Amino acid sequence: MRRGTGRPVLILTALIFLLSAGCFWDPPPERPPVPPPDPVSPEGVVRGIEWAYNYQDLNFYIDMLDPDFTFYFDPRDIQDYGTPSSWGYDEEIEATRNLFDSVDDGAIKLTMTIEDYREPGPDDEVWDLNGVDYYLSVVTGDMTYQADGFANFRTRKNGLWKGQPRWWLWKWWDIAN
């Protein structure tokens, strides 16, 4: 009887099994995206808007808007392009829905920088964030559209979010570059 002949067969069999099992093994799914920020401060609302655009999540975007939301266009847009001076909640949702639906996933990148941010006090019900820098890039087909400028935001506190005071975006003034 020859010794040691079974070991190479056993190793070869184990190797074939491991390699063939790898053919059916699915890698773990990609990690979920960064969870959205909680709108428990005016800054949290701005971060929520940024997150909603970057992940094209209309429902979360809607969750950031006060039901009495108003968007005010830059006066130059009104003059040069005939845009209305402002629009409300329903128009904002429809415009955002159209934008998100018109491009592929991952085609939108919004970055907002809050200059000189201060936290509101516990008794503050309304809080302004002035001079928020923004940069928006939207890729559609082989075209990239970019917009940058400043915005002034007015937020207000109403209700609770996960047991903490909840903030909403109430007014948005666009000040394009």
Helices and strands as residue ranges (DSSP letters): H 6-24, H 42-54, H 58-64, E 65-72, H 75-81, E 86-88, H 89-102, E 108-114, E 126-140, E 143-161, E 164-176
